[in-house]
Amino acid sequence: MPNYYLYKIDSGIDTFSQFEAGVHFNFASTTISPDVKFQEGDLIIGFKSPGSVYILQFNKYTSNEISFIKLIEVSSEYQIKFQDNRIIQKIESKEYQNIIDNVLNEFIDTAPKNITYHNQSEIDLNNLKERFADWMRDKNKIRKNYLSNNFNSNIERFIKALDEYEEVYKEEFGTLIFSITNQSLEDIIVSLENNLYQDSGKFFDFSEKKSTHMPRAILGKNNYLAFLNELLKKQNKSNAKSPKVKPVNKIYFGAPGTGKSYQITQDLKDVDLIFQKRVTFHPEFDNASFVGGYKPITDSAGDIKYEFSPQIFTDIYVEACNDSFHQYYLIIEEINRGNCAEIFGELFQLLDRNENYKITPSNELVKYLNNNISNSPYYSDDKMLLPDNLSILATMNTSDQSLFPMDSAFKRRWEWEYIPINYNKDSEINKSASFKIQVGTDLIDWISFIYSVNKKIQANPNLGMDKCIGNYFIEPDSNNIITLDKFIYKVIFYLWNDVFKDEPNDSIFGNYTYENFFPLEIEGEQLVRKILAGLNLIKQENSAVEINSED
């Protein structure tokens, strides 16, 4: 777990603010108290008068210097009082988070032009063997997965075993796995995934000689590969953008096809996808699908055991807790198509975003969070709060309200944004204004059609706005043409089956049914023309439409 410090930076260091974010720089070790022994990952808030605040991360000690990385530089007048005029002092994680929040608060919901973010293209790949051993120890995996079978708990013997694994791996595959120099991290991960589980060769024979196939177990998906993938994710995030903003729980609602998902995409257009996770609720979706639960897995020895398998909420919760510098977004499509009370379970209380309403999750989730959250004010003492850098956005079709009704207690914990149908005919403003329905040689304006049919739907008290058709209810081809077959299969079927089927006295269909539209080339086109004429979108033909009703 990282430690947190306040550091009063010597005002005589005039060149400090010239360092770019992500650059390593050194301070003389004499400027730091000899009692302070930084560890990898420790975070430091540096204050320099006048008006500068820096977020630093410890890198390493050299002979006479201490190396740091500058993550963020902020022009801010925020003041902090040091105890006993100290130059550096250790603080708790909660105090660290409060200072970060206060420093960045004036930039919330604005473009933070005077914040320089860490933008390091490559992650540090030095001392991977030792760092992996520390990672295994921190996650309580060494004794359980390896040393109890072969060695005592001395970590040096674990590292010695890793040396042996690497030697045999290199002999067969010609690649070092703990000393990455000329290869990218992505290439190392791919080659490991390809090579580890071959069922013949020197490395396979070596694995066979060890009890329970330990070399492949230690280097496999749950351990070294997982460690490398964590490093890769950090590397990708270092180049990605997602500025911290005020957190929100928001439901975008409206008629089918109004562009609710599109609106979320537009709202997050400046947020890289690595900070977004998307899921769709459905009637069979439950708490285990959302949070996680125990699932059977087969280990490298062929034995079946049960392990906690995290799902989308737990994954993004852990990421947000471990990265306070970026905003994360959980996007739930069709939120009311699932049973929200069942899916959220005990997490329901978190939506209040009130520090007085912490929840105690299940034992299996507590164990997983303890192993995967390093240090966060939003998870401590086995209790959870919703991080202030995690927003939850959802979509809801108002026509589907009857699937799983939401109770008022759940609804009031969300902000709501109605996405109306857009009848603007300027295609620069409204993309769907360029859509055309092709009926024979005629092209009918899509916006005119939905305006006319929606006006008729809204006039019926038994239907109303919930049954209206939105701008993007149907997707045209690359030329913005809605072909007759797609129009009948999707739009006409919806209007018949879900809107006018039980409204015979106020229907656009008259006395015919959906079956009368087939075959499409004859009856289908004629009946569509009759509907369009009834909506005053084309002229009424002189000859009556004949319906083939032999079937």
Wavefront OBJ file of the C-alpha trace (Angstrom):
o trace
v 0.000 0.000 0.000
v 1.319 3.484 -0.760
v 2.036 6.017 1.950
v 1.022 9.675 1.692
v 3.073 12.756 2.540
v 3.001 16.539 2.540
v 6.226 18.140 1.322
v 7.146 21.817 1.641
v 9.276 22.314 -1.467
v 12.210 24.700 -1.056
v 11.224 27.997 -2.702
v 14.798 28.334 -3.919
v 14.270 25.595 -6.509
v 13.346 27.954 -9.316
v 13.472 25.367 -12.075
v 11.072 22.883 -10.513
v 7.948 24.066 -12.353
v 9.775 23.747 -15.671
v 9.718 19.964 -15.445
v 7.057 18.376 -17.651
v 4.521 16.049 -16.083
v 5.773 12.461 -16.177
v 9.448 13.439 -16.031
v 11.786 11.969 -13.435
v 13.768 14.508 -11.404
v 15.978 14.369 -8.325
v 16.154 16.104 -4.981
v 19.230 15.935 -2.796
v 18.637 13.345 -0.095
v 19.707 15.872 2.544
v 16.538 17.875 1.905
v 14.426 14.958 3.168
v 14.299 13.925 6.793
v 16.433 10.805 7.372
v 13.466 9.334 9.236
v 11.425 9.216 6.011
v 11.946 6.064 3.956
v 9.860 6.227 0.798
v 8.566 3.060 -0.845
v 7.566 2.423 -4.450
v 4.239 4.051 -5.244
v 4.240 6.527 -2.323
v 2.407 9.761 -3.178
v 3.503 13.225 -2.079
v 1.680 16.563 -2.214
v 4.309 19.232 -2.722
v 3.627 22.900 -1.904
v 5.743 25.728 -3.264
v 5.111 29.415 -2.650
v 3.612 31.296 -4.222
v 0.604 29.492 -5.626
v 1.894 26.105 -6.812
v 0.850 22.585 -5.807
v 2.405 19.400 -7.177
v 1.393 15.758 -6.954
v 4.564 13.652 -6.879
v 5.243 9.924 -6.853
v 8.367 8.392 -5.398
v 10.534 6.660 -7.998
v 13.785 5.457 -6.420
v 16.796 6.320 -4.288
v 20.179 6.930 -5.919
v 23.521 7.400 -4.178
v 22.936 10.950 -2.932
v 19.550 11.793 -4.392
v 15.906 10.812 -4.278
v 14.074 10.485 -7.587
v 10.442 11.539 -8.027
v 7.942 11.731 -10.886
v 5.780 14.843 -11.202
v 2.211 13.631 -11.907
v 0.235 16.878 -11.774
v 1.082 20.567 -11.471
v -1.639 22.985 -10.372
v -1.612 26.758 -10.152
v -3.507 27.176 -6.895
v -3.421 29.390 -3.796
v -4.459 26.499 -1.562
v -2.617 26.702 1.750
v -1.677 23.964 4.195
v -0.254 24.345 7.683
v 2.632 22.018 8.456
v 3.050 20.620 11.937
v 5.942 22.094 13.939
v 7.275 23.828 10.819
v 8.292 20.481 9.336
v 9.444 20.203 5.741
v 7.762 16.828 5.255
v 5.128 14.955 7.211
v 3.177 11.737 6.758
v -0.626 11.937 6.451
v -3.532 9.501 6.264
v -5.100 8.548 2.934
v -8.330 10.387 3.777
v -6.473 13.655 4.474
v -4.536 13.206 1.224
v -7.805 12.742 -0.709
v -9.403 15.768 0.973
v -6.483 17.990 -0.019
v -6.588 16.701 -3.605
v -10.329 17.380 -3.758
v -9.907 20.909 -2.365
v -7.025 21.742 -4.702
v -8.912 20.519 -7.785
v -12.350 21.705 -6.656
v -12.174 25.048 -8.479
v -11.596 23.180 -11.748
v -14.502 20.736 -11.448
v -16.722 20.814 -14.560
v -14.326 23.199 -16.335
v -11.439 22.755 -18.718
v -8.461 22.648 -16.314
v -6.036 24.594 -18.505
v -3.651 25.332 -15.647
v -3.343 21.687 -14.624
v -0.548 19.695 -16.214
v -1.226 15.972 -16.045
v 1.217 13.101 -15.933
v 1.539 11.786 -19.487
v 4.176 9.087 -19.388
v 4.238 6.968 -22.535
v 6.029 4.015 -20.967
v 5.671 2.472 -17.536
v 8.752 1.602 -15.484
v 9.737 -2.003 -16.263
v 12.786 -2.219 -14.010
v 13.114 -4.849 -11.260
v 10.057 -6.771 -12.460
v 11.047 -9.929 -10.628
v 11.265 -8.245 -7.241
v 8.138 -6.187 -7.859
v 6.229 -9.297 -8.895
v 7.345 -11.041 -5.700
v 6.101 -8.070 -3.660
v 2.814 -8.147 -5.611
v 2.374 -11.841 -4.829
v 3.133 -11.256 -1.170
v 0.740 -8.295 -0.939
v -2.055 -10.394 -2.437
v -1.298 -13.278 -0.049
v -0.584 -15.606 -2.961
v 2.956 -16.759 -2.196
v 2.262 -19.030 0.728
v -1.023 -20.327 -0.691
v 0.138 -21.045 -4.228
v 3.790 -21.873 -3.966
v 5.860 -21.757 -0.816
v 3.645 -23.999 1.274
v 4.306 -26.742 -1.290
v 8.045 -26.311 -1.783
v 9.739 -23.700 0.388
v 9.312 -21.711 3.563
v 8.002 -18.147 3.515
v 11.377 -16.588 2.706
v 10.751 -14.336 -0.293
v 14.355 -14.691 -1.428
v 13.707 -18.343 -2.151
v 10.661 -17.376 -4.157
v 12.792 -15.019 -6.273
v 15.370 -17.789 -6.676
v 12.602 -20.013 -8.037
v 11.647 -17.266 -10.481
v 15.277 -17.203 -11.686
v 15.012 -20.911 -12.367
v 11.743 -20.505 -14.258
v 13.170 -17.732 -16.420
v 16.283 -19.739 -17.250
v 14.299 -22.711 -18.539
v 11.831 -20.436 -20.357
v 14.689 -18.587 -22.096
v 16.400 -21.845 -23.049
v 13.294 -22.966 -24.919
v 11.770 -19.713 -26.169
v 14.808 -17.413 -26.345
v 13.171 -14.636 -24.313
v 13.680 -13.215 -20.849
v 10.442 -12.675 -18.994
v 11.611 -10.537 -16.058
v 14.139 -8.354 -17.900
v 12.228 -6.570 -20.642
v 14.575 -4.476 -22.774
v 14.001 -4.684 -26.514
v 10.410 -5.938 -26.386
v 7.224 -4.087 -25.624
v 5.090 -5.082 -22.679
v 2.305 -6.111 -25.079
v 4.651 -8.483 -26.953
v 5.850 -10.107 -23.721
v 2.244 -10.725 -22.617
v 1.276 -12.232 -25.979
v 4.312 -14.534 -26.096
v 3.733 -15.680 -22.520
v 0.106 -16.506 -23.273
v 1.186 -18.487 -26.342
v 4.115 -20.333 -24.776
v 3.154 -21.123 -21.186
v 0.566 -23.765 -21.931
v 2.243 -25.755 -24.676
v 1.943 -29.445 -23.826
v 5.455 -30.434 -24.906
v 9.007 -29.089 -24.758
v 11.565 -28.224 -22.085
v 9.357 -25.837 -20.154
v 6.511 -28.327 -20.124
v 8.856 -31.077 -18.882
v 10.193 -28.704 -16.241
v 6.648 -27.942 -15.107
v 5.896 -31.666 -14.901
v 8.803 -32.149 -12.480
v 7.467 -29.560 -10.075
v 4.567 -30.417 -7.820
v 1.177 -29.184 -9.107
v 2.802 -27.681 -12.233
v 3.938 -24.637 -10.250
v 5.988 -22.793 -12.900
v 2.958 -22.486 -15.149
v 0.700 -21.692 -12.198
v 2.973 -18.905 -10.953
v 3.478 -17.394 -14.411
v -0.099 -17.956 -15.607
v -3.212 -15.852 -15.940
v -3.875 -15.406 -12.225
v -0.373 -14.313 -11.298
v 2.490 -13.008 -13.461
v 0.292 -12.437 -16.511
v -2.215 -10.637 -14.277
v 0.621 -8.535 -12.829
v 1.852 -7.608 -16.326
v -1.668 -6.765 -17.483
v -1.996 -4.405 -14.519
v 1.200 -2.668 -15.627
v -0.097 -2.499 -19.201
v -3.344 -0.930 -18.036
v -1.387 1.685 -16.062
v 0.699 2.381 -19.146
v -2.396 2.848 -21.303
v -4.051 5.082 -18.709
v -0.972 7.280 -18.461
v -1.633 8.409 -22.049
v -5.435 8.566 -21.758
v -7.719 11.393 -20.676
v -10.640 11.550 -18.292
v -10.601 14.761 -16.241
v -12.087 14.559 -12.800
v -15.578 16.089 -12.572
v -18.421 16.159 -10.080
v -19.806 12.593 -9.777
v -23.375 11.859 -10.833
v -25.971 9.094 -10.983
v -28.073 9.930 -14.022
v -30.766 8.170 -16.059
v -31.379 9.313 -19.638
v -34.988 8.469 -20.520
v -37.336 8.892 -23.453
v -39.214 7.121 -26.235
v -37.575 4.263 -28.172
v -34.909 5.468 -30.589
v -34.487 9.038 -29.319
v -30.713 8.616 -29.065
v -30.199 8.114 -25.340
v -27.059 6.014 -25.772
v -25.854 8.471 -28.386
v -26.329 11.325 -25.920
v -24.156 9.542 -23.364
v -21.499 9.007 -26.036
v -21.606 12.715 -26.875
v -21.395 13.689 -23.205
v -18.295 11.479 -22.849
v -16.681 12.349 -26.187
v -13.607 13.756 -24.404
v -13.244 10.706 -22.133
v -11.086 7.822 -23.357
v -12.822 4.440 -23.507
v -10.394 2.899 -21.020
v -12.278 4.808 -18.298
v -15.720 3.595 -19.442
v -17.438 0.255 -18.847
v -20.806 -0.569 -20.416
v -23.370 -3.238 -19.540
v -26.968 -4.001 -20.558
v -29.531 -5.115 -17.986
v -32.017 -7.852 -18.884
v -34.581 -9.991 -17.006
v -32.040 -12.732 -16.171
v -29.363 -10.294 -14.953
v -28.779 -10.592 -11.193
v -26.489 -9.384 -8.381
v -23.849 -12.017 -9.117
v -23.777 -10.856 -12.762
v -23.297 -7.245 -11.622
v -21.023 -7.579 -8.585
v -19.531 -11.072 -8.748
v -19.609 -14.387 -6.954
v -17.879 -17.701 -6.536
v -17.356 -19.703 -9.711
v -15.650 -23.055 -10.305
v -12.265 -22.919 -12.047
v -9.761 -25.606 -12.995
v -6.225 -24.942 -11.780
v -3.016 -26.014 -13.516
v -3.098 -29.368 -11.714
v -6.548 -30.128 -13.121
v -8.284 -29.693 -9.757
v -11.579 -27.839 -9.550
v -11.809 -25.090 -6.969
v -14.034 -22.083 -6.332
v -12.792 -18.512 -6.551
v -14.530 -15.152 -6.386
v -15.037 -13.865 -9.928
v -15.537 -10.064 -10.007
v -18.005 -8.563 -12.461
v -18.394 -5.132 -14.018
v -19.320 -3.101 -10.918
v -16.533 -4.546 -8.794
v -14.002 -4.126 -11.601
v -14.719 -0.426 -12.102
v -15.060 0.192 -8.350
v -11.551 -1.177 -7.768
v -10.121 0.844 -10.663
v -11.700 4.075 -9.416
v -10.508 3.504 -5.846
v -6.952 2.841 -7.018
v -6.787 5.853 -9.371
v -7.965 9.125 -7.851
v -6.698 11.233 -10.773
v -9.283 10.189 -13.387
v -13.067 10.011 -13.610
v -14.604 6.582 -14.301
v -18.001 5.901 -15.876
v -20.240 2.864 -15.484
v -22.856 2.932 -18.265
v -25.994 0.801 -17.842
v -28.105 0.326 -20.953
v -31.823 -0.456 -20.521
v -31.653 -0.182 -16.735
v -35.361 -0.937 -16.258
v -35.205 -4.210 -18.233
v -33.585 -5.762 -15.153
v -34.785 -6.053 -11.571
v -32.802 -3.164 -10.068
v -33.581 -4.111 -6.465
v -32.133 -7.580 -7.066
v -29.194 -6.411 -9.180
v -27.948 -3.616 -6.899
v -28.708 -5.452 -3.663
v -26.750 -3.894 -0.782
v -25.109 -1.451 -3.217
v -28.433 0.437 -3.322
v -27.357 2.500 -0.295
v -24.178 3.648 -2.033
v -26.215 5.679 -4.516
v -26.808 8.245 -1.746
v -23.120 9.199 -1.963
v -23.201 10.023 1.741
v -20.142 9.208 3.841
v -22.424 8.405 6.769
v -24.057 5.570 4.789
v -21.214 3.124 4.334
v -22.161 -0.466 3.596
v -20.555 -3.731 4.657
v -20.492 -6.041 1.615
v -20.511 -9.831 1.596
v -17.533 -11.718 3.026
v -16.346 -12.896 -0.376
v -16.445 -9.336 -1.759
v -14.627 -7.997 1.307
v -11.849 -10.521 0.791
v -11.498 -9.578 -2.875
v -11.497 -5.826 -2.189
v -8.914 -6.225 0.587
v -6.598 -7.937 -1.896
v -7.136 -5.483 -4.753
v -7.597 -1.986 -3.342
v -4.292 -0.620 -2.159
v -5.385 2.381 -0.109
v -8.536 4.423 -0.607
v -10.730 6.630 1.583
v -13.728 5.017 -0.126
v -12.903 1.520 1.060
v -11.583 1.031 4.564
v -12.330 -1.186 7.536
v -14.232 -3.531 5.208
v -16.786 -0.836 4.396
v -17.638 0.721 1.028
v -18.505 4.181 -0.222
v -19.057 5.166 -3.836
v -15.873 6.948 -5.017
v -16.257 10.566 -6.069
v -14.475 9.716 -9.332
v -17.064 7.109 -10.332
v -20.206 8.239 -12.153
v -23.081 5.931 -13.101
v -25.034 6.735 -16.274
v -28.038 4.739 -17.486
v -30.618 4.681 -20.282
v -34.312 3.828 -20.027
v -37.044 3.442 -22.631
v -40.218 4.883 -21.162
v -42.243 2.358 -23.192
v -40.680 -0.472 -21.148
v -41.651 0.812 -17.690
v -43.859 -2.204 -17.046
v -40.971 -4.721 -17.192
v -39.502 -4.103 -13.722
v -41.022 -0.997 -12.132
v -38.584 1.096 -10.066
v -39.702 2.111 -6.592
v -39.553 5.752 -5.518
v -36.631 5.158 -3.132
v -34.516 3.943 -6.036
v -35.662 6.692 -8.405
v -34.880 9.579 -6.067
v -31.218 8.572 -5.910
v -30.791 9.460 -9.585
v -30.794 12.603 -11.642
v -33.032 12.358 -14.697
v -32.567 13.785 -18.177
v -35.336 13.527 -20.746
v -34.186 12.988 -24.329
v -36.963 14.402 -26.570
v -37.677 13.499 -30.168
v -35.956 15.976 -32.458
v -38.063 17.186 -35.387
v -35.527 19.730 -36.615
v -35.003 19.295 -40.382
v -31.509 20.755 -40.441
v -29.201 17.763 -40.961
v -26.287 19.746 -39.500
v -28.149 19.840 -36.201
v -30.161 16.629 -36.493
v -28.435 13.721 -38.233
v -31.713 11.832 -38.710
v -33.072 14.716 -40.835
v -31.210 13.219 -43.793
v -32.964 9.817 -43.504
v -35.372 8.873 -46.337
v -37.910 6.032 -46.611
v -37.789 4.450 -50.066
v -41.195 3.356 -51.389
v -40.815 2.315 -55.011
v -39.270 5.319 -56.739
v -40.481 7.747 -54.057
v -38.359 9.017 -51.149
v -40.348 9.999 -48.054
v -38.839 12.284 -45.442
v -38.273 10.273 -42.232
v -38.687 13.287 -39.943
v -42.047 14.103 -41.540
v -43.170 10.505 -41.066
v -42.298 10.245 -37.354
v -43.795 13.692 -36.715
v -47.112 12.679 -38.300
v -47.390 9.236 -36.747
v -46.237 10.451 -33.305
v -48.845 13.222 -33.391
v -51.517 10.550 -33.878
v -50.039 8.382 -31.090
v -49.906 11.263 -28.612
v -53.523 12.197 -29.332
v -54.675 8.791 -28.060
v -54.978 8.849 -24.218
v -54.381 5.091 -24.126
v -50.978 5.475 -25.836
v -49.231 8.777 -25.203
v -45.566 9.746 -25.526
v -44.197 6.403 -24.338
v -45.190 4.680 -27.593
v -43.787 7.298 -29.954
v -40.992 6.560 -32.434
v -37.641 8.263 -31.896
v -35.207 9.632 -34.454
v -32.934 6.589 -34.424
v -35.552 3.873 -34.050
v -34.263 2.390 -37.315
v -30.822 2.537 -38.896
v -30.639 3.499 -42.603
v -28.043 2.205 -45.041
v -24.821 4.035 -45.873
v -26.776 6.388 -48.172
v -29.269 7.262 -45.401
v -31.977 5.230 -47.176
v -34.489 3.169 -45.184
v -35.465 0.372 -47.539
v -39.071 -0.800 -47.792
v -38.379 -4.245 -46.334
v -36.579 -2.824 -43.261
v -39.334 -0.256 -42.808
v -42.049 -2.937 -42.833
v -40.121 -5.430 -40.713
v -39.194 -2.947 -37.990
v -41.312 0.232 -38.049
v -44.622 -1.157 -39.357
v -44.360 -4.237 -37.152
v -43.741 -2.064 -34.045
v -46.672 0.198 -34.898
v -48.958 -2.783 -35.450
v -47.857 -5.050 -32.600
v -46.942 -2.564 -29.807
v -48.978 0.543 -30.599
v -52.211 0.180 -32.588
v -53.018 -3.513 -32.255
v -55.412 -2.928 -29.365
v -56.656 0.462 -30.647
v -58.852 -0.512 -33.650
v -60.898 2.683 -33.536
v -57.901 4.976 -33.844
v -55.458 2.932 -35.887
v -53.437 3.902 -38.954
v -54.035 0.356 -40.266
v -57.789 0.521 -40.823
v -59.280 -2.995 -41.093
v -56.157 -4.872 -42.179
v -53.409 -6.592 -40.157
v -49.658 -7.021 -40.362
v -50.032 -10.254 -42.317
v -51.638 -8.265 -45.152
v -48.281 -6.611 -45.958
v -46.933 -9.796 -47.541
v -45.636 -10.413 -50.094
v -43.736 -7.159 -49.688
v -43.239 -6.317 -53.366
v -47.020 -6.113 -54.025
v -49.251 -5.783 -50.976
v -46.457 -4.360 -48.792
v -45.728 -1.351 -50.985
v -49.425 -0.667 -51.650
v -50.359 -0.712 -47.949
v -47.394 1.466 -46.976
v -48.516 3.974 -49.574
v -52.018 3.920 -48.102
v -50.653 4.586 -44.597
v -48.476 7.451 -45.865
v -51.478 8.908 -47.697
v -53.535 8.671 -44.509
v -50.818 10.681 -42.745
v -50.884 13.249 -45.568
v -47.318 12.476 -46.579
v -48.196 11.495 -50.153
v -51.239 12.084 -52.320
v -54.072 9.582 -52.096
v -54.062 7.313 -55.149
v -57.256 7.193 -57.191
v -57.499 3.440 -57.236
v -58.275 1.712 -54.005
v -55.666 -0.586 -52.523
v -56.706 -4.170 -52.956
v -55.781 -6.549 -50.177
v -54.988 -10.147 -50.907
v -56.822 -11.939 -48.116
v -56.926 -15.447 -49.534
v -54.889 -16.715 -46.578
l 1 2 3 4 5 6 7 8 9 10 11 12 13 14 15 16 17 18 19 20 21 22 23 24 25 26 27 28 29 30 31 32 33 34 35 36 37 38 39 40 41 42 43 44 45 46 47 48 49 50 51 52 53 54 55 56 57 58 59 60 61 62 63 64 65 66 67 68 69 70 71 72 73 74 75 76 77 78 79 80 81 82 83 84 85 86 87 88 89 90 91 92 93 94 95 96 97 98 99 100 101 102 103 104 105 106 107 108 109 110 111 112 113 114 115 116 117 118 119 120 121 122 123 124 125 126 127 128 129 130 131 132 133 134 135 136 137 138 139 140 141 142 143 144 145 146 147 148 149 150 151 152 153 154 155 156 157 158 159 160 161 162 163 164 165 166 167 168 169 170 171 172 173 174 175 176 177 178 179 180 181 182 183 184 185 186 187 188 189 190 191 192 193 194 195 196 197 198 199 200 201 202 203 204 205 206 207 208 209 210 211 212 213 214 215 216 217 218 219 220 221 222 223 224 225 226 227 228 229 230 231 232 233 234 235 236 237 238 239 240 241 242 243 244 245 246 247 248 249 250 251 252 253 254 255 256 257 258 259 260 261 262 263 264 265 266 267 268 269 270 271 272 273 274 275 276 277 278 279 280 281 282 283 284 285 286 287 288 289 290 291 292 293 294 295 296 297 298 299 300 301 302 303 304 305 306 307 308 309 310 311 312 313 314 315 316 317 318 319 320 321 322 323 324 325 326 327 328 329 330 331 332 333 334 335 336 337 338 339 340 341 342 343 344 345 346 347 348 349 350 351 352 353 354 355 356 357 358 359 360 361 362 363 364 365 366 367 368 369 370 371 372 373 374 375 376 377 378 379 380 381 382 383 384 385 386 387 388 389 390 391 392 393 394 395 396 397 398 399 400 401 402 403 404 405 406 407 408 409 410 411 412 413 414 415 416 417 418 419 420 421 422 423 424 425 426 427 428 429 430 431 432 433 434 435 436 437 438 439 440 441 442 443 444 445 446 447 448 449 450 451 452 453 454 455 456 457 458 459 460 461 462 463 464 465 466 467 468 469 470 471 472 473 474 475 476 477 478 479 480 481 482 483 484 485 486 487 488 489 490 491 492 493 494 495 496 497 498 499 500 501 502 503 504 505 506 507 508 509 510 511 512 513 514 515 516 517 518 519 520 521 522 523 524 525 526 527 528 529 530 531 532 533 534 535 536 537 538 539 540 541 542 543 544 545 546 547 548 549 550 551
